Amino acid sequence: MTEQTTRTAAPSSGDGGPHGGPGDRGYVARLAEGTARLTRRRRRPLAMLWIVLLLVAGYGATQLADALSGGGWYVTGSDSATAAQRVTRGFEGRGATSVTLVVKDTRYDRGDPDFDKRVRGVVDRVTRDPGLKVTSSYGYTTLTGDQARGAFAGKDGHTALVRLGSGLDDGTARRVLPGIQEGLSDTYERQGLRVSLVSQAALWGEVNHLSERGLLRAELITLPLIALVLLLLFRSVAAALASLLVGITSVAFTLGLLAVLARHTELSVFVQNAATMLGLGVGVDYSLFVIMRFKDELRAEGPQPSADAVERAVARTLRTSGETVVASGVTIVAAMSTLFLVDLNVIWSMALGAVVVVAFSILTSVLLLPVLLHLLGPRIEWGAVGRRAAAGQPGRESRWVTVSRAVMRRPVAFLLISLVAMGVLAVPSLRLETFTPDARVVPTGAAVREGYDIAKEQFGEGSAAPIQVVVESDAPLWQRPADDSARLLRLHDELAGLPGAVRVDSVVDPLRKVDADRPFAALTPRTAAALPADLRGAVRHFVSADGRTLVIEVVGDDTASSPSVRDLLESVRTASARLAAADGWRVHAGGETAEGVDANEVISDSMLPVVGTMLAVIYLLLLLTFRSVFLPLSAILMNLVSMAATYGVLVVVFQDGWGSGLLGFDSSGNLTNFVPVLLVTLLFSLSTDYEVFLLSRIREDYVATGDETGSVARGMAATAPLISGAAVLMVAVFTAFAFAGIVPIQQIGIGMAVAIALDATVIRLLVVPASMRLMNRWNWWMPGRKTPAPARR
């Protein structure tokens, strides 16, 4: 029998579901026909409802950015989270939100009286700003002595620091600080003053704004790209616009729902970009498969199909492509849901965004899109672009068959070449390092980044993010026995001498000048009231009002994410544990480094359960779909190889900084800590997506013919053009976000673009046919199941 006659009767788009075909009269068929009938009869009311929901969701989506949080990095109950909570009350210059005000005077230096006057003017305005709600301050303008003020004056003589405590809660601070910062920059830049508010809240507030602007830029880049690719695939304006509308609807519904949820629970700022990026990719992808199948089914109804014919075409489309879309979407939702095993809000948020946007993509593709198909009918071909190939044209299919057969003639050679190439790409992944983002995710032109860089330059690399050691005592420090005080003093001195520690900022050494033997005795209310004004200010900054909590800040010799400062943190925690072992003491190590280390530990500990659960879910779903023991294993191994190669590319581009010039970011020497675990779930989800479309068609042909080699070639020929088109769409979307987003989104975008490109080329074109040829009939082996007999020839 010839290749042409052994093909199954399904249309050439090759995206039929794995469980049935046009003749299936089971539950799926009845559901598809019922949906087609309902959407035909109620198409106008449903279309109006669609428009209303889209407008409401679109309005809600515009409110999302202000409700998002830059937090989500603290691990519940961790040492760093406890330390952060303990310093929010009872201190001067610290509060519910703590901010460092950085003032650089480009016209005057400390030797000129105008310097002090201008700095005080800035501080007065900031502290009186009703939006900032400053409750206390400590630094250059609150001190009087040259020695005390010198600690808050930069090396260049032009810079001063003041630490502010604000009554704003963290979420509110992130919303209002960017606006306050913009007002300060507008007011003082023309006066030769560079004023910056530096803090985690200020940083993430700026990230929120950058995320919004980046999202807008990405959409402006992405939507025309998607439209162009869809025009090339569909060859009609109407079909392209219909597909694009599905993607936009999925994203709008998702962002609208997330805006409601964000009012009641903390959602990370990254959820907006991640949900939009994935929603545009998956939503347009699913609509592509559905619309392409609908066009094939409609052509099969004749040149002038009636309304009844359109309904039949919609029903068959839902029974085939619709079923596969649902199966694929459920797989993605199940895989992404494993991320909820990670007890970190930033990952939980993005998992929620991914699950919601994929769910809406499924619903929009199989419930709302049929409404549009009924309204358009034959007009789906309106706005023809270029020359459209005839359905079932063998030319293109023959080329894919030729490629597949060439690979299967030398499967070992092609498999080895592919694996070696992927292995070379994967080698750098052995050096993968992760950490939480710092101020370097913000462009150098931003005021918060400028303040961060000035602080590092003028006060030392580690001054912008010191390790905070928070010591809690059961009794006021001055009431502790001499032995207990000695233990605390030994900890202070040990911290100062640790490798990698540049200095220790605390009130201990100044108090020793008051009483060398019992320095904490100077903290009694009567004695403290008689201390010099500058020392009283230092006491209130480092010792809580009740005298039970002492803060010691260890300044490292590098940035918060550097290996040396992480080693320093480990040494700090080891030293602190000895004091914490004594009765009446509790010691917590916090700060940016501690926060990142604790988050990394949670992600690392969760990685194996997440990946293991995800692989088990995917294996079971593929086992049920294809009724094969080894095909799911083969698919999982291919995805692991692709994942390793993708990690390797990310390490070279971001960790090694090879892409810094092209993408315009500063290399921090590591990847954002949530990127690897998020990528592995996304990649396996989307790769399984394509696996279902491809293997469903191969299995359909194999069941009909029993021809192992021919079914692989014909299945690839039937699905490759569509899968390639879908992959081009995905790559376009992810690449656009990589060039327009902030660094963590850039890493996700580049990672997904690389992964999808490798999957659609090396894996689908070379590895799949080569491995299936080597496995031969073992591809379809299942205990207790008979192997199809070869078809008659």
C-alpha angles and dihedrals in degrees: 000000000000125000091251095054095045092060117108121249096250117116119270097257087079099206101123118143120261096241105053151001139212092299097052110120097181132111094294091053093050091047092049093049092047091050091047091050094047095047090049095050096041098032097123098046089043091049090051090048089050091054093047093048090047092053093047092046091045091055091047090049090059088060095052100085094059091052097051125100130223087209129080094111097101116098110226110253094004125141093250094049091050092049092051092051095048095059098051094090138038099029135098115237090020130084147141081308120023119203132183113216110211116196122184118184110203093188106045137033134208092276091065120077089220089066093063092042094052094044091050090050091055093046092048092052093047095046091049094048104119091208094059097047096206110198099179143356138202130183144060098354097041094055129072110189120085092230094051093044091046090072088063097043121090125240091248093059091234100085134078133180131207124181116218132198114209131194091217116116115237097258094048091046091056090053099046104033096074091055092047090048092051090052092050093049093049092049102044108030092078088051093057094255123126107202123184136176107215123193142104089267092051091047095051092042088057090045088055091055093044089048091054093048092043090050091053092048091047091051092049089053098038103047096057089045092051091046091051094049091046091051090053091049100041099030089213134089095217094055092046093051092046091053092046090050090056091054093047091047092051091051095044093050090048097049091045092054092044089053088059093046092047090062089063105032137027113266123183121245089238092068093077096057094038094050093046093047094048094039095054091047099045097034094052090040094056093044089050092059093044097046094044090052092046091054090052092048092046092052088053088060093064138260097299108032119194126224089265089052090051089052091051090049091050091048093051090045092054091045092055115020093022092055091048092048090053092047091047093046093049088053091053092046091049093048094046091047089067087073088073085075088074109088095215122107096216091059094038088055095052092045089054091049092049094047093047096046093048091047090052090046089056094046094045093048097049102030110027100028092060088058089057092045090055091049093049101035108157088358086078083091092055116131097028112206121201124330116325118217117234118255113268093013105170099209099082092036091054091056091055090046090052093052093046094049091048090055093046092051089063103023097155094052095047093044092051093046091049095047093047091051092048090045091055090053090047097053096086089055088076086072095050114144126181136194142153117282119263133191090295089080085072118077117255092247094064117102094230090052091047091052091048091051093046091051091051093046097046103034104026137279095277098042093089091061114020123179107255116215108195113196117194123194129197088224134030110285093244090057096055117108117259092255091055092049089050090055091053092048091050089053090051093051093044091053091051091054099047118121109262095023111123095184144332119238113205143114095256100093094046089050090051088062088059095046117001095190100040107019095165090060086076088068095072109117094247095047094041091055089059095050120110113274095248092051091048088055091050091049092052090049097050102027124056120241092253092051093235100106128058125188121209116185117205112200113207130208097246144025121306094257097048120115091238093057091045088054088048090053090053090052091047091053092047091052092044092052091066092059092042089056090065120087117269098018131106119181127190128183114212142157133099096306093049091047091053095045092050091048092047090051092053092048092046093049090048097046097083095046091046095048093039093050092044093050091048091051093047092046093052093047092049091044090055092042099049101021090225131126099204105036093070090049090051091049092050093050091050091051092049090054091048091048093052091050091050092051089051092054091049092051091053095044101041110014095042092036099233091138098044094101095046097043097033100233134125115247110239094187094248145056123254105271098238095050100082096048092043092048095050092056093043094047095047089047096051095038090052085051091062091038090060093050093047101041093042090061093043091050091047090055093043093051089051097044111017086221107138099189098035094048091056092050095045093043091053091046091053096047106028098082092050095043090047091051091049090048091051088053092050093047091049092051096045094044092051090054090047091059097041104036137081118270100274090048089046089055092050092045095049091042094053093043091052093044095050092045092051091044094051094046118024097025101039099035101038116011098043098051092039094050094043090051091052093047092046111168091000085075089078101032116136125163110257094010122116118232113238113257117241113269119252115263 
